[in-house]
Amino acid sequence: MSATAQQHTRQAWSVLIVSTWAFTVCFMVWMMFAVIGIPIKKTLGLNATEFGLLTAMPVLSGSLIRVPLGIWTDRYGGRIVFAAIMAATVVPIWLLAYATAYWQFLLIGLLIGLAGGSFSVGTPYVARWFPKHRQGLAMGIFGAGNSGAAVNKFVAPALVVTFGWTMVPHVYAAVMLGTLILFWLFSHHDASHVVQGQTSFMQQLKALRDPGVLKYSQYYSIVFGGYVGLSLWMVQYYVGEYKLSLPVAALLAAAFSLPGGVLRAVGGWLSDKFGAHQVTWWVLWVSWVALFLLSYPQTEFTVQTTSGPATFHIGLNVYAFTALLFILGVAFAFGKASVFKYIADDYPTNIGTVSGIVGLAGGLGGFLLPILFGMLLDLTGVRSSAFMLMYGIVWVSLIWMYFTEVRRTDVVRPAARNTAPRSTGALVRGATQH
């Protein structure tokens, strides 16, 4: 290996490591309201719908900004855009500790949400530093920064219990500032990764007309949107359903958030080995089964027997519930990686724009779901209605995937080793367009 190649390899791994850390911190900040929202809810007297809106506000702005961020990453390079995002969030994070009214929390939440747009910057930034056959793994490692949701559940409860919730924004602002400095020192810029030309914003958004982009957006609205929505919702779910303390509830909720983040790298490796299509198909089926079981509410029923009425109870205890959440988190982790393997295969010259659009869809899913969870809870009084909603959404994707891909593809056996690698998504997209 030449000296130039060795230097490029070192820079690539430096970029991957420091970008993954930066994304972890950004995601930790993005999910902040999952923990501190609970004492805020108690202080302000919020109902479930209002709490859902509070937790979802950072997700809204972080989602809407993803498309322009992806485009700017293609045009200016990931290093400068990533650094700008982190710099823009430090002050709003700090100011959150001084908010007192509901509208103030919502407004500052929108500003903090810019941190969530870092994914559509880091994905193309990292991917372009690696050869095609290793992009799935590289993007999976970077995507493991989703584990910031679990880090938040470990760190924030300890700060809340010890110092009160207002200490959390102060600590997170300091961590974000330190991460910004670290990122700038150890990241790199490669001019060859910048997309040449003066393509307009609207021209690049024409990717929305591509059926493949719309389909991958639907998949991602489940595996990422569902991950974000449930990560925001599960702490208060444990507190309400199983009457647990905040630290214990956050610890158990991390059983979903942690594998949903760190195992994304494994999903990237599986997608490189077996293809994005096979991994995504099995992810959806595992999610469907897990969500079906999670949907069943705590039920008491009486049966008339020969010796009189007998009452029975059916429902998941906290251990079975947590085990199913863990399985769901693993499935979502693999699915998040496989969807972006589709994108890297099908849109190698436009990764930033397409990943921004798909990320927007996933983020909007994460924004809408906590609000819908709250509305369903206020309407029905059944907490497991959140999983019922997710179960129905997974059905939609399974049906869509069956009619557009499965009927044309063997999803059990991996592609033959002696054939030239070609993306299933590209084949389907071509068949759809022609």
Beta strands, then each sheet from edge to edge (+ up, - down):
strand 1: 299-305
strand 2: 308-314
sheet 1: 1+ 2-
end
